[in-house]
Amino acid sequence: MKTVLLPESIRPEGWRILEGRVRIVEAPDHTSETLKKFIRDAHGVILRTGARVTAEIIAEAPHLQVIARTGAGVDNVDVKAATERGIYVCYVPDANVVSVAEHVIALLLALSKQLKILDNEARGGNFAIRYQYLPTELWEKTLGIIGLGKIGRAVAEKAGRGLGMKVLAFDPYVTAQEARRFGAEAYDSLTEMLAQSDAVTLHVPLTEETRNLMGTDEFRSMKPSAWFVNTSRGGLVDEAALIEALDSGLIAGAGLDVFASEPLDPQSPLTRFTNVILTPHVGGLTNESSIRMAVAAAEAVLDVLEGRKPAHVFNRKELMDR
């Protein structure tokens, strides 16, 4: 019987799919040294966000055939090293679309309605703050979306149809006609789109091309009344530039679910801003989505180990070209 390694536990619904068909081994922790030891007997790995499967770890896995991510991003996998070994890198592109899109809308509403500040004041008995008219409406405001993939499109539809926002989009891989299908106006220039937006949300994968996509120049292009939301990956943002933008009033506030280093250091300057809402990388982790992700990742592992073609293979083209 083949072995599947779980560096972190998955939902019982995923376990039940694997049980009786493979030997399941759950690692005591997901440090590099532990993974190097436990991966030696593994034919498959189901990976969440805490563990990293590096080239060094892959080199310790002579039997490994598949690494399945319980999410859409694969930045915690050395895809090049896996591909060189002929290892499938599977991912789950659709399971958390609704969850993340809803989280974006929640952050936008929390920022525009000043919920963090008003909650604190109400708890302290300051009801007079209601006459300062801090909340603003999202109706007819402009939302700029960077990346019009599945999640970006879901956000566009919810913001446009649900909240009555005007939606702009920057995505070099999406045509203007495609963008219009989701109620968005396409922009060829990122800085021009940023300058027109009352709120900006990021929805692109983390690659060497997109690392620090939002930096000093980009934040300076935004309106001082605009909010910034990131639920994708922390590495997409130059965090020092974001802190500077918040300190100097270049932007009005931010809603952040992901960070350059996770977990977020409690001493991070980001924790001192009252106009910043922080959540612990939970955008895609609703009860419903976590079940869908565990099930899809388990099915992908079994597909490879039992000789079937999995539905979503990140390195499919590279494996075919080998």
N, C-alpha and C positions, 0 to 999 in steps of 0.2 A: 504493500500500500504506500502511495506517495505521501510526502509530508508537506504541509502548508504551515508556514510560520506567521504568527500574529505578533508583531512588535508591540502593538497596543490592542486592547480588546475591541471587538466589534459587536454590534447589536445581535441579540439571540436569533433573530430572523436569518442573519447571515450564517451563524453557526449551524443552524438546523439544515441549511442547504449542503454544508460541507460534511456533516456528521455521517459516518458510515461509508463515505466515498474516499476520504483522505484521512491521514493522521494529522490532527490539529495540535500544534505546539505553540503555547503562548509564552513569550519571553518575559522574564521578571522585570525588565526595564528596557528602554530603547536606546541605551548608550551605544556608541560605536563598538566598544570592546565586547559588549554582550551580543550585539548583532553578528559580529565576526564569528563568535563561537556558535551561536544557534543556527546561523544560516548555512553551515557546512552540510547539513543533512536535508536542507529544504529544496523542494522542487518548485514551490510557489511561495510568494509573500503577498500578504494583503497589508497595504500601507495606508495609515492615516497621515496626519500632518506633523506629528511629533518626531518621528524617526526619519533619518536620512540614509538612503542606500547609495553610498559612494562607490567609486571605482575600486577602492581598497576592500570594501565589503563584498562587492561582486566577485572580486578575485578569490575570495574565500569560499565561494559557492559553486562547486563543480557540477552540481545536479540542477541548478536553478534554470527554470524554463519560463517563468512568468512573474512579473511584479505588477500587481493590480492596485491602483490608487482608489480610495473611496472618495473621489472628488474629481474636479475638472483640471486642476493644476498638477504638473509633474515636476515642479522645480526642486523637490526633495529626492529626485532620482537622477543619477548620472545616466542619462539616456544614451549618450554616446558609448559608454562602457558596456551598457546592457546590449545595445545593438551589435557591437563588435563580437559579443558572445552569442548572438542569435536569440536573445531573451526578449520575449514580448513585454512591452510596457503598456498596460491597459489602463484606461481611465473611465470616469463616469461623467460625461459632459452635460447631462440633462437633469440629474437627480435633485440638484439643489437650486435650479433656476428660479423657481417660485420663492423659495426661502430667501435667497440673496436679494432678489428684486424687492420683496416686501421689506427687507431690512433697510435697503436704501431709502425707500419711501418713509419708513419709520424715522430714520435719521434726519431726512429732510424736514419732516413735520416737527420733530423735536427741536431742530435748530430754528426753524422759522417761527415756531410758537414759544421759543425761549423756555422750554419745559424745565430744563435743569435749574435755571435761575429762579423761576416762579415756584417750583417745588420747594426749594430751599427757603424762599421768603415766606411761603404759606406755612411751612412748618414752624417758622419763627414768629408767626402771628402778624406778619406785615401784609395785611390785605390792601393797604393803601397803594401798594405797588401796581395794582390793577389800573390805576389812573395814569401810569406812565406809558401805557400803550406800547409795550415792548413787542408783543407778537405781530407778525406780518403775515399776509396771505400768500399762498403759492399760486393762486388763481391768476392766470395771464402773466406770470413770471416766466423767465426763459431758463430752461435746463440744458446744459451742454453735456453731452455724453461722449466720453473718449472710449471708443471700442463698441461696435454695434454687432457683437456676437449674440448668442442666445440670451444671456443675462441682460446685456445692453438693450436688446430689443424688447425684452419683457419690461424693463424699467421705462423705456420710451412709451410703450403702450399704457402702462399704469399712470405715468405722469401726465401724458397727453389726454387720454380719454377719461381717466379717473379724477385728475386734479385740475384739468383745464390749463396745463402749462404749454407753452410753446417749446418744442424740442428741437435742438440742434445736435448734430453728430459729426465727429471726426473719426474716420476710419479709412485708411488708404486702400483697404481691401474690399470696401463696399461701395457700389455705385450710387449715384444720386437717386436713380430710379428705385433701387432696393431700399434705400433709406426712407423714401416716401411711403413705401408699403407699410412701414411701422410708424408713420406719422412724424418723421424726422426730416429736417432740412440738412443736407450734407454740406460740410465745409472742407475745402482743400487745405486750409491753413489752421493749425492748432491755435496759434496765438490770436488769430482773428475770431475764432469761435469762443475762446476764453474771454475776450474783451466784450462779447455780446451776451454773456451768460450771467444770470443771477445766482445760479448754483451749478456746480461741476461735479460729475461723478465718473470714476475710473472703472473700466471694464475690459482690461487687456491682460493677456498672460505675461508672466515675468520671464523675459529673455534678455540676452545681452543687448539687444536692440532697444528694449523698452526700459531697462534699468535706469532709475532716476529720470524717468520721462517728465515728471513734474519737478522742476527745479526753480531757481531764483527768477529766471526770465519768464517762466510760465506763470508763477504767482504774481509777478509784477504786471502781467498782462490782464489779470482778473480785476473786476470791479472791487473797490473797498467794501462794498455792501454784499459781496457774494460769499456763498458758503462752499466749502470743498468737502467731498465725501469719498472715502476710499474703503471698499469692501473686497478688493481684489488681492493684492499682495503689497506688503510694506515696502519691498525693494523698488517699486515703481516710483516712489517718492523720495526725493532728497530731503530727509527729515530735518536736517539743519536749516535748509531753505524754508521749509514749512514753518518751523519755529520762529524764524526771523520774520516771515510774512505775518504771523499772528502777533508777534511782539510789536511790529511796526505799524500794524493796522492795514496792511496791504489787502487782507481779506477779513470778512466779518466773523468767521468761525469755521469749525471743521467737525465732521463726524467720522471717526476712524475706528474700523474694526480690525485692521491689520497694521503691523509695525515692522520696522527694519529689523528689530531683534525681538523675538518672542520667547517667553512672556515679557510683556512690557516692564521695564525697570520702574519700580514705584517712585524712584527719584528722577525719572525722566521729566524734562521741562514741560512736556505735553500735559502732565497731570496738574499743573498749576493754573491752567487757563479755565476760566468760568464759561467761555464761549466755545469750548471743545467738549464733545461727547465721545467717550471711549467705551468700546465694548470688546470683550476678549476673544476675537476671531470666532464669533458665533453666527455670522451672517448666514452661513449655509447649514447650520446645525439645528434645525427644528426636529421635533420628534419624528415627523413624517419623512423628512429628507434623509435623516440618519439611517432609517430603515431601508429606504430605497438605495442608498449608497452601499450599505453593507451587502444587500442582496445582489446588486449588480456586480460588485467586485468579486463576490464569491462565485457567481455564475461565470464570470470571465476567467477566473483561475481554473475552474472545472472544465471550461471549454478547451483551454490549452492543454491541460493535463490528460484530457480524455480524447484529444485528437480533433476537436472542432475549431472553427475559426471564430474568435470572439468578435463581438459587435464593434467595439471601440478600441483600436490599437493606435497609440500615439506614434509609434515608430513603424507603422505598417509599410510605408513607402521605402524607408531605409532598409528594412528587412528584405523586401522584394528586390531591391537593387543590389543586395550583397552577392 
